[in-house]
Amino acid sequence: MRDRSYQEELIQLVRRNNALITLPTGSGKTHIAARIMQLHHLPQLREAKAQGQPAKALVFLAPTNPLVAQQCMMLQNYYGIAARAYHGDAASQSISNWHPDKWAGELAAADVLVMTPEVLLHVLAHGAVQMGQIGLLVFDEAHHCSKDHPYAQIVEDFYHTAAPQQRPQVLGLTASLTGLHGLGGKRKKGKGAGAAAVEMTAGWDVQQRLAAPLLTVAPEHRDDMLACVPFPSNISVEFEDQGPAANSSAANAADEQQAQASANQQGLDCLDAAQQAMLAPAKKCELLLLQLQRQAMLQESGQLQLQQQEGADATAAAAADLACFAGKADNGPRASMSGLAKQVLGVRTCLGELGSWPAAAAAHLDLYKAMADSGDAAADECGSASSSHDEEDGSSADVAAARRVVEGQDDDEEELQGAGTGTAAGGLVDLQIAKMLTEDNIGDAPSKMIAELRANLGSIVSHLQSTSQQYPGIVSSSELLQAAAGMSDSSTQGCTVAQLAAAAPLLLALVSKAALLLVLSVLSELLLHGRPQQQQQLLQEAGQQLAAAGRVSQWRFSRLLRRFSTQLLAQVPFDTLQAQVWPNLPASLAAAAWSGPPLLSPKVKTLLRLLAEKKADGGLPHAWQQQQQQQPDDWWSAIVFVETKLSALVLTKLLQSCPDMRSELRAGYLLGDTGQGGGGGLSMNNRAQAAVVSRFRTGQLNLLIATNIGSEGMDFQQCELVVAFEPPTDVTQYIQARGRARKRNSEYCWMVPSCPAKTKDNRRRPIAIEQHRANLEAAAAAQEQLAAQLSAAKRAALAAGAAAANQQQQQQPEVLQPDPEHCLLTEQGAKATLRLAQALLAGYCAKLPGSDRWELQHSSLIPC
């Protein structure tokens, strides 16, 4: 590939010096890095290998698995560089178990090692690779080098603590200048600050952390760059309710809309009340129980001494009776209240933002499916019974169709992990666990925590009492009486610790059941609107099935309710669903009338119509799609960025369900590879991510619905439309997402409500959104001006041939010497700082018998 004039000038300027290169998205920053490798590193590396001498490695870091795969492919296919990709996907390789000899072989075999920063952090911490063995270290999306990001840990704990002659050349690449002014500040004690190196680097900006002066395009080459780089135009699209549901009478439109909006709002209010009065106290109870367990374990081991007046006796009693619930449920793993609350919130968000059908799909795909799938390997009699019910119910063609489409026919669907099953990092340094540990605490005095536990359990009892009166099919008075047996009143103030211990697991199990059935009740009210007998029958059967199952874990509750969510989705034929958006398409014209609340929100309808219109204006002839001919040079594709994984999944399933449009808008979703432990998280593994990206690039998919994982660095040359379903939160997100529109005359679309919305989120009000957009555009322009100013000062020194050592001396202090009390070094070169030690210890504990990735059992509970 030929160098453009501005690229050639930067390549010659940088040579073997450290540099932080900032250029717009699509301007070829990766090309500059590859050419620096070819001109200044690869000849010496290959010569050393040919002579059998040790050679310094070239390491290219990228923050996500899809970006690692893309950059590795670019180096291989376009530059002829022998690059290898390394990431933390446990499904493909177990990097954490590699011996140093294995890494030595990788260094000898590859010209460039492309990896996530977690992988490099892991091998550096274990001493498998030393900083002195690296000749060039490239940080793609270098703006992440701040706070506790792995990028920052690599440079703070390994680069700046190495002797100057052992440090590699550093090359940072970014389109955003976030972090140039010491963002992140000084850490507080107990929040991961521990090591002296961290304290000394607090307040550094990205240039100082990377020891790399900022460079951007020279003024004389700016016009050349602008001619080569497409900049999408900003457009706004208003969304509003465009009339009643398809096939309804115009005369009754106003009354229908008012009644339908009321039904929808009632469902939202019901779920909000459950979150505030039931799930939030349940989360607090769960935390209190876990903290009491930790205190008891520490006291038993002699690591914690409690004064008598603070409740040492109460702690001992609580540990004996309460701690058992913090481990496992009677019949399987205990799903967390926090995870359940997140999943219910996900359904509520879909209901408020997307509509009733997406909310039902969200419940089916996440709340009722994910935890059920996690328990398949240990299915008990309840699970077997559930399977037989599914088969019986599957005789209905509508139900079977609903199951096929909503549960997925995509090639990547089998790679979708549900709640609690997010892929671990293959045993790598788990920074997610490290963050949990650094924020961990053992709570207040035991007497105060037990009092707080009483209060929260009392709140749960009160809400369950109200629920049993309003929805007797969800919680019966007999169930509540049994769960709260021994409590003197709903406030629980007269309860002993033993009574709390007996009631807590029963009440939290009842909360799980009530929450799951409450969501089913809300959705049945919307999708079976006007059919009270069917609603009552569905809830009655669901309640009876859970009652027959007895006292089982939340995982089993979810499994048993899955077939009922399938029945709800089957109430809406796909042609009826399509008619909500495109009433004049062939299948829509033959669709049955829908008399219930709108299945889709005005915002979703506007989005889908916008995509169809843009596709019609810029898409390929339909004949190409039918014949699947070779990809032409010019074709249409678009990306929609959403805030949550569940929204991406549900919107994709919605498009795949529309009979006449699924071949026009061929949608796929792209999610991150991490999920929240204990429930409430969806994820895709690396193989699924790579498959979706490949299908989007080749035109098999022309619409990608993605979370932020798709916004950074991904190169989609044919993308001509990017839609921000929600406004970007900051200038970095705005620059990165906008930069995915790489085609000439592309557009970046903001979705704006046509009238002021009654919402607590000011970002979603029309005037605020337009002001927010103006602020982001101004911030992006200010960043560009700042880059030009900083670059001009450094450019003169580099052009004059100033020594790199002199520049580094201006940018950084001498070698950082961490406090020996906060840093452990071994003779083999392994190193553990305070924050790394937490992650390493968590990884070790996760491998102990009887423990999982998120919790470590008490020693007395670990089987021998």
N, C-alpha and C positions, 0 to 999 in steps of 0.2 A: 504494500500500500504506500502511495506517495505521501510525502509530508506536505501539508499546507504551509503557507508562508509563516503564519503565526505559530504553528506547531514547531517548524524547523528552528525558528528563533528561540523558542523556549528550550528545545532540546540542546541547542548549542550553549545556551546560557547556563543551564543546570549542570550538564556534564556529570561529574561525580559528587556534586555538592548536595547537601540537604535542601529540600524545597517543598513548600506547600502550594500546590498549583490550584488556583480556583478559576474555573471557566464555566460557561453556561452548559446545561445539559445538552448532549448531542454534539458537542464541539470536538470530541476526540481526546479526552484526557487519558483514556486507556492506551490510545495510540502513542502518546508521548511516553508513557511508562514503558511500553513494549520497545520503543525505539531506543530509549536509554539503556534498556537491558541489552539490546542487540549491539549497540555501539560501544558501550563502556563496561560491560560485565561478562556477557556470554563468550567472547573470544578467550579471555583469560580463564574462565571456568572450564571451557571445553579443552583448552590446552593442558590445564592441570590434570584433568581426568584422563586425558590421553597418555600422560606421562606417569599415571598412577599416583599422583600427589593429591593431598587433600585440597578440596576447593570449597570456597565459601558459597553457601546456598543463597538462592534468590527466592524470597518469600513474598507472595502477593496476598494481602488480607482483604476480605470482603465480609460485610456484617451478616449476610443471610445466605442460606444454602442455595437458593436460585441464582443469586448473584455470583457465588463461587462457581457454580456450573457454567454460567454464561461467560465469565472471564476466562476460565480454563479453556473453553471451546474457542474463544476468540484468539487466545495465544497460540493454540494448536493450529487452527484452520487458516488464519490470516497472516501469521508471522512465522510459522514453521518451528515454533518453540516446543520442546518436549515438556509440556506442563502436565501436572497431576493434581487432582482435586481431593481435598480432605475436609470432612465435615463430621458433625456429631450424630449423624443418622445411625441409630443402633441397628436398623434393619439391613444395612449394607456392609458395615464393618465395625469392628470393635477396637477402635483406635486406642482406647484407654488401656488395653492389655498388651500393647505392642512393647517389645523389648527394645532397649536402646540400639541393639544390633539391627533390628528391623528398620528403625529410623535411619541408621547409617546407610542401609541399603537404599532407602528411598532418596536420601540426599545424593547418593552416587548415581542413581538411575535417572532422576529428573533434572531438567534444566531449571524449572521454576515450580515451586510448591504453592498451589493456590488453596487457601484454607480460611475457615472462619477464625476469628480471634480466639475463641474458646479453645480451639485445637492447639494453637501456638502457646497459649497460656498454660495449657495442660502439659505439653512437652517441656516447656521451660521450667515449670514448677517441679517436674519429676527428674530434671537433669538429663533427659534424653537428647536434648539439643541445647547448646549454650549460645548465648547472644554473640559470642566471638566467632561462632561458626556461620553466621549469616553475613552476607556481603551487601545485600540490598533488601530493605524492608519497605514495602509499598502498603500504604493505608488507603484503601478505596473508601469513599464516603467518610473522609477524615474528620468531618465536623462532629462525629460521634466521640471524638477523643476528649471526653470531659467527665467529671464526677467519677462514678464507679464503673463506667463502661469498660469492657475488656480491653479496648484500645488503650484507655488511660492506665489500666493496671499493667499492661505490657511495658509501656514507656516509663512509668513511675517506679515500678518494682524491679524491672530488669534492664531497661536501656540506660536510665540515668544512674543506676548503681554499678554499671560496668565501667571498667577503665576506658578512657577515651579511645585508645587504640583498639579496643575490642568492640567498639560500636559500629554497626553497619550504616551505610548511607540510608537516609530516611526520605521517602517521597510520599507526600500526602496529596490526595486528589479529592476535590469537592466542588460542588456547585453552590454551596451555601456557606456563609461566613459566620454562622452561629458559633459562639464560643470564643470570639476574639477578644473579649473584654473581661476575662476571668469569671465567666458564668459558673455558678455552682458554689462559690464562696468557700469559706472554711468550714469543715465538717465539725459537728459537735461530738463531744466525747461519747463513746458508746455506739456511734453510728458508722463504724468501720474505719475510724480515723487512726487507731492504734499505732501504726508504724510511723516513724519519724519522717520517712520519705514522703508519706502522704501529707503530713503536716507542712513540710517544706514546699510542696508543690501546690498546696491549696491557694487558689487565686491565680494560678497560671492560666494563660489563654492557650489556644490550640497551637500557635506558633512556638510558644515556650515549651509546651509538653513534647512536641515533636522535634524540638531544636531545629526548626525549619522555617526560614523566612518566606513570607508570602510572595507569590509571583502570579501575575495575570497577563493578559494579552497587552502587548505594547500599543500605544496610541496609533502608531503608523500602520499597524496590522489589524486594527479593529474593523475596518470596512471589509477586509477579506474574511474575517471571522463571521461577521453579520451576513455576508453573502452565502456562507456555507451552512449556517445554522438556522433551521426554521424556528421561529418564535410563534407559538399559537396565540390567536386573538382571544380576548376575554369576552364572553357573552353571558347574558342572564336570561333565564327562562322562568317565567312565573307559573306557579301551580295553584289551582283552585278547583273546587268541586264543579265539574262541568255538567251538572244535571243529574237526574235520577238514574237509577240502575236501568240497564237496557231492557226494552220491552215493557216498561211501566207506563202508566197513563200520565200525560203531562198535567192533567187537571188536578191530580192528587199528588203532584210532585212535592209541593211545599210541606204538606202534612206528612208524607212518607219520609222526607229527609229529616224532619224534626224528630219523628219517632225513632228513626234509625240512628240518628246521632245520640239520642237519649239512651238507647240500648247499648251502644258502644261505650258511652261515658260511664254507665252503670258498671260495666265490666271492668273498666279501668279503675274506678273508685273501689270496687271490691278487692282487686288485687293490691292496690295501694294500701288499703286498710290491713290486709293480711301481712304485707311486708312490715308495716310499722308496728302493729300490735302483736304479731305472732312470730314472724320469722326473725325480725331484729332481736327480740328478747331471746329467742332460741339460739341465735348465733352467740349472744353474750353468755348464755348459760354454758354452751359448749366450751367457750374460751375459759370461763371460770373453772369448769371441771378439769380442764387440761392443766391450768395453772396450779390448782390444788394438787394434782397428781405430781407435777414437777417439784413442788415444794416438798411433798412427802418423800419423793425419791432422793432429793438432795439432803434432806434432813437424815434419812436413813443411812446415807453414805457418809455422813459427817461433814458434808460440804456446806451446810446451812444450819445456822443456830438461830432459833427463834426465842425471843423472850416470852416468859410465861404469860404476861399480860397481853401479848399480841396474839395469843391463841395457839400455843404449841400443842396443847392437848386436842384442841379442835382440829388442828391439821392432821394429827395422827388418826383421829377418828374419821375425818373426811377421806384420808388416803385409803383407809380400809374399805370404806363403803362407796365412795364416789369415784375413785381412780379407775375402777374396773370399766366404767362406761367410756373412759377416754381411749380404750383400746379397741376391742372388737365387739360387734353385735353378736347376738346369740347364734344367728344362722348365716353368718357371712360378714364380709367387710362392712364397716359402718361408713356410710356416705356422710359427708359433713353438712351441717346446717348452712355453713357459708356457701358451699357449692349449690345446695338446693335453692338458697335465696337468689343466687346469681342466675340460675336457670329460670326460676319464676320471673325474675326481673327481665330476662331475655324475652320471654313470652309477652310480658306486659309491654316492653318496648316495641316489639313487632306489632302488637295490637294497636298501640297509639300512633306509630309511625307508618306502618305498612298496610294494616287492615286485618280483618278477621280471618281470612283464609291464610295469609302468611303467619298469623299467630298460631293457628291450628297446625300448620306445617312445622313451625318452630317447636311446638310442644312434641309433635310426633318424632321429629328428627333429633331432638336433644333431650328434653325432659323425660320423655317416655321411652326413648330408645337407647341413649348412650349408656346409662347405668345398667340397663338390662343386658346389653351386649357384654359389658364387663363381667357379668356374672355367668356367662354361658358355660364356661369351663366347669363351674361348680353348681350347675343347675340341679335343683332339688325337685321334689314332687310338685311344688307349686309351678316351677318353670315348665315341667313337662305338661302339666294341665293347660298352661297358657298356650303351648304349641298346638295342642289339639284344638283349642278354641280358634286359633288363627286359621287352621286348616278348614274348620267347619264354616267359619265366616268367609273364607276365601272363595266359596262357591258363587258369590255375587260377582258379576262382571265388573260392576262399578267399583267394588271394594278391591278387586284384583288390580284393576287399572290404577286406582289410587295408590295402592301399595307399590306397583312397579315404578311409577313415575316419581312419587315423592320419596320413596326409599332409594331410588337412583338406578339408572342403567348405564352411568358413565363408566369409562374404563378406570377412572381414578377413584370411584366411589369406595372400593374396597380398602383404599388407603386412608379413608377418613376415620380418625380416631374420635371417640366420644369423650364425655366427661370422665375425668380421672384416668384416662388412658393415653394422655399426651406422651409422645415419645420422649424418653429420657435422652440425655446427650451421650448415649453410648458409654456411660461411665466416666465421661470427661468431668473436669471441674465444673460443678453445677452451680452457676452463679445465682440461679433462682432460689435454690436452697440457701445459699450463703446470705442472700438478702433477707430471707425469712429469719435466719439465725441472728443476724446483726440487729434486727428489730424485735427480737424475742425478749420476753421478760417473764418473771415468775409471779407477777401480780402484787397485790397489796397484802396487808396483814390478813391472815386466814379468817379471823373473825369478821373483818369487813367484807371479804369475798363471799363468805357464807351468807351474810346478811343481804348482799347484792344478789346472790343466787336465789334466795327466798323471794325477793321482790320481782325478779324477772320470771320465775316460775309462776308467781301469782298473776302477773300480766298475761302469761300464756293461758292459764286456767280461765281467767276472765274472758279472753277473746274466744276460747273454745266453747265456753258456755253460751256466748252470744251466737257463735256459729251453729251450735247444736239446735238453738231455737229457730234461727233463720233458715238453716239448711239441715234438717234432721237426717237427710240421707248421707251427709258428709261425716258428721260426728254425732253419734247417738249419746243420749244422756247416760246410758249404762256404761259406755266405753269411757266417758269422762269420769264417771264416778269410780270406776275401777282404777283408772290411771292415777287419780288424785286421792285414792284411799289413804286414810291416816292423816290427811291434812285437816286442820281444824277449821280453816276458812280459805277463801280464794286468795287472800293475801299471803298465806303460808307463814305468817309471823309466829304462830304457835308451834311450828313443826320442829322436831328434833332433827339432828343431822342424819340419823338413821332413816327417818321418814322422808327427808329430802332425797336420800340415796335410793330409796325404793321408788320414789315418784319420778325422779329426773329422767331415767331412760324410758319409762313408759310415756311420759308427757312429750318428750322429744320425738319418739316414734309416732305418737298421735299427731304431732305437728307435721311430720312428713306425710302421713296419710291425708290429713286435712288439706295441706297445700296442694297435693297432687289431684285430689278430687275437686278442690275449689277451682283449679284451672280448667278441669274438664267441664265443670258446671258453667263457668263463664263462656267457654267456647261453644258448648251445646246451646246456650241461650242465643248465641249469634247465628250459628249455622243451622239450628233447628228452630229458628224464630217463627212463632205462630203455631208451633206444634208441641204444646206443653205435655201431651201424653207421651210422645216419643222422648222428650227430654227427661221426663220422670222415669221412664222405663230404662233409658241408658244409664242414668245415675244410680238407679236402684240395682241394676245388674252389676255395675262396677263396684258399688258398695258391698254387695253380697259376696262378690268374688274375693274382695280384700278381707272381708270378715271370715270367710271360709279358710283363707290362708293362715289365719291366726297371727301370732306375734312373729313377724318376719322383718327383715331389714328393709330399709328404704329402697335398696336395689331391687328387691323382689316386688315391692309395691309398684315400682315403675314398670317392671316387666309385665305385670298382670294387667296394667292399664293400656298397654300398647295397642291391643286390638280395638279398644274403644276409640282411640284417636284415629285409627284407620277408618272406622265406621263414620266418624264425623266428616272426615275429608271426602268420603264417598258420597256425601249428601250434595256435593257440588260437582256436577259433571264438568269436564274440562271445556266443552264448548260454551257452557254457561259462564265459566270463569273468563274465557277469552272475550265473551260478549261485553263484559264490564269495561273493557278497554277499546276493542275494535268491533263494534256492533254490526258492521256491514260486511264482514268477511263471511265466506260461505258457511263455515261451521257455526258461526254466531247467529246467522239468520235462521238456522234450524234449531237453535238452542231453546230449551225450556225457559220460561220466564222466571226471574228471581225476585221474590217479594220481600226478602229479608233485608237486614242492614247491608250497606255496601261491602262487598267482599274485599275491595282494595281501597286504599286511601287516595285522595286526589293527587298527592305527591307521586305515588307509584304509577298511577294512570298517566300523569304528565310525563314521567320518565320514560315509560314504555312507548308512548306515542312519539316522543322526541327521538328515541332510538330508531323507531321504524321510519320516521320521516328522513332522518339523516342517512339511513341505509338506502332508502329509495333514491335519494339525491346522488349518493356517491358510490353505491354498491355495484356489484358485478351483475351481468345478465343472469337470470334465473337458470338458464340452460347450463351455465358453468357449474352451478351448484348441483344440478341433477346429474350431470355427466361426470362430475369430480375430475375435470381435466387438470392438466398441470397448472400450478399456480401462475397467474399472469404477473406482469411487472407492477400493475396498479390495481389495488383492490381496497375495500373498505374494512376498517376494524375500529373498535372503540373499547374504552375501559371506563368502568364506573367504580369509583372509590367510595366505600362505605366504612362506617366506624367499627362495626362489630362483625365477627366471623359468622354469627348466626344470621345476620342480615344478608351477607354475601351468599350464604348457602340457600336461604329461603328464596331470595330474588332469582337465583339461578334456577331453582326447581319450578318457580312460577313460570318462567319463560319456556322451560322444557315441557310444561303442561299445556301450552296453547297450541291446538292442533294445526292451525294455518300459519303460525308464526315461528314455530320451533325450527323450521328449516331456513327461515330468513334471518332470524337472530339466533345464531348458534352459540349459546352461552355456556361458559364454564366458570368455576369459582377458583380463586387462589387464596389460600389461608396460610397463616404461619404454622410453624412446626412445634409450638409449645402450647400446652393446655394447663389449666389450673388443677393442681392436685386435689383429689377428693371430690371432684365434681365441678360442674359449671364451666367446662372448657372444651372447645373443639380444636382439632389440629389436623394438619396434613403432613405426612412424612415426605422425605426428600424425593422419593420415586414418583409420588403423585404430583408434587409440585413441578418436577421436570417434565412429566407427561403433559400437564396442562399448558405449560409455557411453550412446549414444542408444538402442540396442536394449535395454539394461538398464532404462533409465528408462521406456520405453514398454511393457515387459512381454514383448517378443519373447524376451528372456532373463530368467530369474528367478533365476539363480545366477551370480555373478561370482567367479572365482578370480583373485586379484590379489596382486601384490607391494605394497610400501609405497607405490607411486605412487598407489594408490587410497585410501590412508588419510588423506590430508591435504586437508581442505576440500571434498571432493566431496559434493554434496548429493543423497542418494538417499532421498526422503521415505518410500518404501514399504518400505524395508529393515527387517525385524523380527528378523533373526538375523545376528550377526557371529561367526564362528568363528576363533579364533586357533589355527591348526594347530600352530604353535610358540609358546611363551610370548613375549610382547613383551619386548624387551631393556631398555627403560627407561620412565620414566613418560611421556615425550613420546609414544612410540610407542603406549603403552597408552591415553592420553587420545585421541589422534587416531583410532586404529582403533576403539575403543569408540564414538566419536562418529558413526561411519557408520550405526549403528542408530538411525534417526530416527523409527520408528513407535512409537506408544503400545504399552506392554507388550512392548517388544522385549527381546532377550537378547544378552549377550556371553558366549560359551562358551569355556571353557578345556578343553583336552584333556589329561587326566592319566592316566598309566599306573596300572593297578590294583595292580601289585607293583613293588618297586624294580628299576629297570633297571640292568644292568651297562654303564654308559656313563661316559665321561670328562667329559661335559657335565653338571655338577651341576644345571643349570637343568631337566634333563629327569627328575630323580628326583621321585617323588610328594611327599615331604615338602618338598623344596626348592621345588617348583613352588607348593605352597600357601603357603609362607613368602614366596616371591617375589611372589605375588599380593597377600598382605597388605601387603608392603612398598610395592608400587606404589599400592595404595589409600590407604595412609597418606601417601605422598608427594604424591598428588593432593590429598588433604585439606589437607596442609600448604601446598601452593601456593595453594590457595584462601584460606587464612587470611592468608598473606603478602600476597596481592593486596589483600585488604580493608584491611590495615594500611597498605600503601604508598599505596593510593588515598585513604584518609581524610586523610592529611597533604596531598596535592596538591589534593584536592577543595575544601578550605577556601580555599586561595589563589586557585583559579580562580573559585570562587563570589564571592569578594570583589572580583573584577575586577582582580587583579594583572596587570601588563603581561607579555606573553609574553617580551619581551626580558629582564626580570628573572629569569624562570624559566629561560630558556636560559642565562643567565649562571651560575646555580647548577648547571646540569646539564653544562656543557661548558666547555673552555678557549677562549681566543681562536682566531682563524683559524690553522690548522696550516700551517706553512711547511716543506714537505719540502726536504731537502737537494738543491740543484741537481744534484749528482752522481748522484742517484737518481731524478730526475724530468726528463723532457724535454717542453718546451712549444713549440708552433709558433705562428706569427702567426695561423693560421686557427683556433686554439682546440683543436687536437688535443693529446692528453696521453698520455704513456706513463710509468707508474711502473715500477719494476724488475719486479714480478710481472706487470704487464700487458705489458711489453715482451717477456717470454719467450713469452707466448701469441701476441702479434702476429707475432713472428719465426717461430714455429712455423707459423702460418697461411701466411706468405709462403713458407717453405721447402716446405710441402706442395704448392705450386703449381708448383715447379720441375720441369723435365723429368726423367724417370727416377726420381722420388721418389714416395712415397705418404704417407699421412697420418701414418705412424708412424716412418718411417725416412728419413733423407737420405743418398743415396749419396755416396761419395767423388767428388770432381770428375772424376777420371780415368774414372769409370764412367758419368758422365752423357753420353748420346749427343748429338752435335752436330747 
